[in-house]
Amino acid sequence: MRWMGVALVLPALLAAQSDFVKAVREAALGRDLPRAERLVEQYRAQHPAVTPQLLEAISWAARAASFAGKWDEAERYAREAYEGSQKILEHRALEASERLPLSQTLGASIEVLAAVEVGRGDRGGAVRFLEEQRARYKGTSIEARIQKNILLLSLEGKPAPRLEEPQWIGEKPATLAELRGRVVLLFFWAHWCKDCKREMPVLEQLEQNYGRRGLTIVGPTQLYGYVAGGEPATPEQEMNYIRGAYRRAHPIPAWMRAPVSGANFLRFGVSTTPTLVLVDRAGTVRLYHPGTLSYEDLAAKIGPLLAAHS
């Protein structure tokens, strides 16, 4: 009977923890720092044990503080989440965590600690910190996220990294070096990504209006180890799925060549899909944006680049 009681209590406890993290997350995304802090401190008073769920909530409080520009509070919460994650990592692998809260927490805490440096006016210090963390977590699930934050601070105005084309969908893509002299929009996407599908009409309109004027759109993607419905797949099976069933349901236009390489995602720090990177005729990055953008926002960036040397 005692074990039956434990079996009944554990799911309720896990549900309560999930609700707690969700509430703090919603407060953070709603830019309600006082509520996020209040929720964390109330929960901590009742549940003093440090768990991955508590650290996840603390990382959201750190983000709420950073959104508000409260750098001392942001650093305090982010440091607690970072150091707490480090202690847990002494006894388990980074990826060995239910729902991956530990990797998300660690990535978020690193992100906020870098934002604190930027907020205090030390952009170079933020980049150095991120580079140290990238080296420390090379080969893990948060490497691309750290690289993304490095590039957000440093890539615009720099030469675009090289794109690899070990395999591709449709016709073979040109390299960025071969596309020198054209304006290039890189659209990093994933076959499971709903936002990527919603961005495609924006790309269609850009191609119609600017393709003949010197714009080339390239759509790098990578393999994820599964196909529709999350069914596990070998690389060969996943490529066959993208080239077959996926393309029939979601046609990939002929004007968007699609190199397939995980190395490209790491090099460009793509932990968010879609990610948009705009490269001018000289091969210099003029826009680095994780997430979607409207036609108007992209056209406002592309138009002047095309006109510069037309």
SVG drawing of the C-alpha trace seen along z (x, -y; Angstrom):
<svg xmlns="http://www.w3.org/2000/svg" viewBox="-3 -52 40 54">
<polyline fill="none" stroke="black" stroke-width="0.4" points="0.0,0.0 2.9,-2.4 4.2,-1.9 0.8,-2.5 0.7,-5.9 4.0,-6.9 2.8,-5.9 -0.2,-8.2 1.7,-11.1 4.6,-11.2 2.5,-12.1 0.7,-14.8 4.1,-16.2 5.4,-16.2 2.3,-17.9 2.6,-20.6 6.2,-21.2 5.2,-21.5 2.4,-24.0 4.9,-26.0 7.5,-26.2 4.7,-27.1 3.4,-29.9 6.9,-31.4 7.5,-31.1 4.2,-32.9 5.1,-35.7 8.5,-36.1 7.1,-36.2 4.5,-38.6 7.3,-40.9 5.9,-40.5 9.1,-40.3 7.5,-40.9 5.1,-37.9 8.0,-35.7 10.0,-36.5 7.1,-36.0 6.3,-32.6 9.9,-31.4 10.3,-32.6 7.0,-31.1 7.8,-27.8 11.3,-27.8 10.0,-28.4 7.8,-25.3 10.2,-23.1 13.8,-23.9 15.3,-21.0 17.1,-22.1 15.6,-20.2 15.9,-20.6 12.4,-22.1 13.2,-24.7 16.4,-25.7 14.3,-25.9 11.9,-28.3 14.8,-30.4 16.2,-30.6 12.9,-32.1 13.0,-34.6 16.5,-35.5 15.1,-36.1 12.3,-38.2 14.8,-40.4 16.9,-40.8 13.8,-41.8 13.3,-44.6 16.9,-45.6 17.3,-44.7 20.9,-43.5 21.7,-42.7 18.6,-40.6 19.2,-38.9 22.7,-38.1 21.7,-36.7 19.1,-34.4 21.1,-33.4 24.2,-32.6 22.0,-30.5 20.6,-28.5 24.0,-28.2 25.8,-27.0 22.9,-24.7 23.0,-23.1 26.8,-22.6 26.2,-20.7 23.6,-18.4 26.0,-17.8 28.5,-16.3 26.1,-13.3 24.4,-13.1 25.0,-13.8 23.7,-17.1 21.2,-15.3 20.0,-12.8 17.2,-14.9 13.5,-14.5 12.1,-17.0 15.6,-18.3 15.0,-21.0 18.7,-21.0 20.0,-21.7 17.4,-24.4 18.2,-25.9 21.9,-25.9 21.6,-27.4 19.2,-30.1 21.5,-31.0 24.5,-31.4 22.4,-33.5 21.3,-35.8 24.8,-36.1 26.0,-37.3 23.1,-39.7 24.1,-41.1 27.6,-41.9 26.1,-43.6 23.6,-45.5 26.5,-46.8 28.3,-48.0 30.9,-45.2 30.0,-43.6 33.5,-42.2 33.3,-40.6 30.0,-39.0 31.5,-37.5 34.5,-36.2 32.3,-34.6 30.2,-33.0 33.2,-31.7 34.5,-30.1 31.1,-28.4 31.0,-27.2 34.4,-25.5 33.2,-24.0 30.0,-22.6 31.3,-21.7 29.4,-18.7 26.3,-19.1 22.8,-20.2 23.5,-23.8 26.5,-24.4 24.4,-25.9 22.5,-28.1 25.7,-29.5 27.0,-30.1 23.8,-31.9 24.3,-34.3 27.9,-34.9 26.8,-35.7 24.0,-37.9 26.7,-40.1 29.4,-39.8 28.4,-38.5 26.7,-41.5 29.4,-43.4 31.6,-40.3 32.2,-37.9 29.6,-35.2 30.8,-31.8 31.3,-29.1 28.3,-26.9 29.0,-23.2 27.1,-21.1 27.8,-17.4 24.3,-16.6 21.3,-18.6 17.6,-18.5 16.8,-19.2 19.7,-20.7 23.1,-21.2 23.5,-24.6 26.1,-27.2 28.6,-28.1 28.5,-31.5 31.8,-32.2 30.2,-31.4 27.2,-33.7 29.5,-36.7 28.0,-39.6 24.5,-38.7 22.5,-39.4 21.9,-36.2 19.2,-35.4 19.9,-32.2 16.8,-30.6 17.6,-27.9 14.6,-25.6 13.5,-22.2 11.0,-19.8 9.1,-19.7 9.0,-23.6 5.6,-25.2 7.0,-28.7 9.3,-27.8 6.2,-26.8 4.5,-30.0 7.6,-32.0 7.5,-30.4 4.9,-32.8 7.2,-35.7 10.1,-34.1 7.9,-33.5 7.1,-37.2 10.7,-38.2 11.7,-35.9 9.0,-37.3 9.9,-40.9 13.7,-40.7 14.9,-37.5 15.6,-39.0 17.2,-42.0 20.0,-40.0 18.5,-38.2 19.3,-34.5 17.5,-32.6 19.3,-29.5 17.5,-27.2 20.0,-25.2 18.5,-22.4 19.8,-19.4 18.7,-16.0 17.2,-15.4 16.9,-11.7 13.2,-11.4 10.4,-11.9 6.7,-12.7 5.1,-12.1 8.5,-11.9 9.2,-8.4 12.9,-7.6 14.7,-7.4 18.2,-6.7 19.9,-9.5 19.0,-7.7 15.4,-7.3 15.1,-10.9 16.6,-12.2 14.2,-9.9 11.3,-11.4 12.3,-15.0 12.8,-14.3 9.6,-12.4 6.6,-12.6 7.6,-15.9 8.2,-17.6 4.9,-16.4 3.1,-17.9 5.3,-21.0 7.0,-21.7 10.5,-23.2 10.6,-25.7 13.2,-25.2 14.7,-28.7 15.6,-27.7 18.5,-25.3 18.8,-23.4 22.1,-22.1 21.8,-19.5 24.4,-19.7 24.5,-19.8 27.8,-21.6 26.1,-24.6 23.7,-24.9 26.5,-24.8 28.6,-27.3 25.7,-29.8 24.5,-29.1 21.0,-27.9 19.2,-26.7 16.0,-28.5 14.2,-27.7 13.7,-29.6 16.9,-31.7 17.4,-34.3 20.8,-35.6 21.2,-38.3 24.5,-38.6 25.4,-41.5 27.1,-41.3 30.6,-41.4 29.8,-38.4 29.3,-40.5 26.5,-39.6 24.0,-42.5 21.3,-40.8 21.3,-37.9 17.9,-37.1 16.7,-33.9 13.0,-33.7 10.5,-34.9 10.4,-38.3 7.7,-39.9 8.0,-40.7 8.1,-44.4 11.0,-44.0 13.1,-41.9 12.3,-44.0 13.5,-47.1 16.9,-45.4 17.2,-43.7 16.1,-46.7 19.1,-49.0 21.6,-46.1 20.4,-45.4 20.4,-49.1 23.9,-49.7 25.6,-48.2 22.8,-47.8"/>
</svg>
